[in-house]
C-alpha cells in the first residue's frame, strides 16, 4: 500500500502539483491520464523520492524508495555499460542475486552490447527488465508502451497483469488508452496538476468517449481534409 496525502509541488512560482491524494493498494493497477504538462511525471518523481514536495507519502514497506521500481519515460544509461552490466548494477543496488540472466532476457535484448547504442524501445525494455529483476513491491511505469514494438506491448501488458496477480502495486501512465483499459482497476484524470476525476473499470468506455469529445471536439472538422 502507498498512501499519498495532499502532495503539492512548486517550481519557482509555478504550482505543478496541487493537493494530490491517492490510495494505492496491493494487487491493484492504477492509471494516470492527462495532457502533456499535467504533472504526471512530476507526481511519479515525488512518490519515488526524486523531488521535494509538500504533503506526506507513506507505505507499508519502508523506506519506500528501496522497494519501488521506477520506469522513466527516457531511462538514463552510462555510455560504457552493457545491458548485462546494467541489470547486474540495479540488482546489486538492492542486494539481489540474479541467476540465469540470459534465460530471463524475455525481450531478447543484446545484453553484451552497450546500452547507450540501443534504440529507444530497447532502452525502455532493458530498464523495465532491470526493475522487474529487483523483486520490487511497488512499480511506477511512466509511458511503458511508448516507442516499443507491438509484440513487446503485448508482453508488457501481460507483465502488468502478472504483477497484479502477485499482489504488487502498480501505477502507470500511458497515452494509449487501450493499454490502460486492459490493465487498470482505476484511472485518475489529471489536469493542471490536480486529480479532477477518478474512474472505475466499469466506466472506462465512458471516460474514453469523454476524452475523445474533449480533446478532439471540432478540431478534426476544422482541419477540413479533402
N, C-alpha and C positions, 0 to 999 in steps of 0.2 A: 504494500500500500504506500502511495505517496500522497501527502496532503499539501496542497498549495493554497495558501491563505493570504488574500489581499496583497498580491505581488504588484508592485509598481516600479517603474524604471524610467529615469530621465537621462537623456543625453544632451548636456547643455540645458537649454530652456525647453527642449522638446520632450514631451512625455510620450514615450514609445509603448509603455505598458501602464494600464490603469486598473488597479484593484482586481487582478485576476485571481479567481479561486477555483480550484479543481480538486476532486476526489478521484484518485486513480487506484482502482482495486486490482488485486492479483487475479489472474485468469481473465482479464478484460483487455480489449484493444480499443483505444480512443483515437479518433481522428481530429485533426485541426485543419480547417479550411479558411481561406481568406485571400484577398488580393496581395500582390507583392507590396511589401511595406506595412502589412497589417500588424506585424510584430511576432509572427510565429517563431522565426529563428531566434530572436532575442529571448522569447519565453523559454525555448529549449535550452539556450545557453545559461539562463538563470537557474533553471532546475538542475543543470549539470554542474553548477558551481563555477562557471567560467565568467560570469558577470556579477557585479554588485547589484543589489536591489533592496527595496523596502518591502517588508512583509515577512512571512515565515514559510519555510518548506520543511516538512517533516516526513520521515519514512520509517518503516518497521525494520529496516536494515541501516545501520549507522556505522561510519558516515556514508551518506547516500552515494557520493561520487565513487566509492570503492566497490559498489555493486551495480553501477549503471554503465550500460554500453551506449555511447552516443555516436550516431552516424550523421556526420555533417553533409551538407549539400555538396561541398567541394572538399573532400578529405585532403589533408596535407601529408606529403611524404618527403623524407630527406632524399637528396639527389642520388646518393650512393648506397641505397639499401634495397635489397632484393625483396620480392614478395614473401619469400620464405622467412627472411630475417625480420621483416615487419610483423608477421604472425607470431614469431618467437618473442619479439620485443614486447608486444602487447600482452602476451601470455605471461611472460616473466614479470611484468609490472603488477600482475595480480597473483604471482606465485602459483601459477597453474602450469602443470606439465602437459605438453601436447604430444600425444602418441599418434603415429601413422598420419602425418600431415598430408602426404600425397593421397592417401585414401579418403581423407576428409576434404580434399580440394574439390568441392562439389561444383564449382564454376569453371573447372578445367583451366585455371589460370597458369601462366608460365612463371612458376614460383622462383625460378633461378634467374629471372630477368629483373633488371632494375625497375622498381615500381614507378619511378618517375617517367619511364618510357611507355607505360600503359596508356590505353585510351581512357576517355572519361568514364565509360561504363565499366571497364576493367578495374579502374581505381576504386569505384564505388563498391564493386563486388568484393574486392580484397578487403576494404575497410569493414564491410558487413561481416565477412567471414571471420575477421580478427575479433570483433566484439562477440560473435557467437561462440568462439572457442574460449573466451574468457570465463564462461559459465556465469554470466550476469543474471541478476534477478529482475532488473528493470532495463527497458530498451526505449531509446528515443531515436526515431528514424526520420530524418529531415529529407523529404523527397527521395526515398529509396528507389523509385522506379524511373526517375529522370535519367536519360542517356543510356539506359540498359535495354538490351535486345529483348524481344518478345518471349523467347524461351526462358531467359533469366527472370523476367517479370512473373511468369507463371510459377517459377521455383520460389521467388521471394514471397509471393502470396502464400504459398504452402508453408514456408518457413514461419511467417507471421501467425498462421493458424496453428502451427505446431507449438510455437511459444505460448500461445493462449491455452492450448490443451495441457501444457506443462505448468500452468498457473503462474506464468510470468506476467509482468505488467508492461504493456506496450503503448507508446504514444507516437503517433505517426502523422506527418503532413504529406499531402500529395495534391498536385493539380489535376490528376487523373481521377475523376470522381468514381469510376467503376472499381478502382483498386480499393477505395475506402468502403464502398458498398459491399464488396466481397469479404472484407476482413473486420470491420469495426462493429463494436457494440453501441457506441455513441459517437456522434460527430459534434464538435464545438465550432461555431462560426465566429471568426474574429474580424472585427472592423476597427481600424484606427486604434489598435492597442487594447481593445476590450473584447470580452466574450459577450456577444449580443444574442446568441441563441444556442441551445443545446437540443439536439435531435436524436431520438432513439431509433433503433433499427427499423421499426415498423413504418417510420415516416421518411425514410431515406429518399424514396422516389419523389415524394412531395418536395423535399429540400432541393433535389436536383432540378426539378421543374422551376422552383422559385429562383434558383441561382441562374438558370438559363434566361428567365424573364428579366432578371435584374441586370445581369452583366451583358446580355446580348441586346435585349429590347429592340429598338428600332434601328440599331446600328447597321445590321445586315441590309436592311432595306435602303438605308442611306447610301450604302456602297454602290447600289444600283448597277450590278454586273449584268451586262447584256449577253 
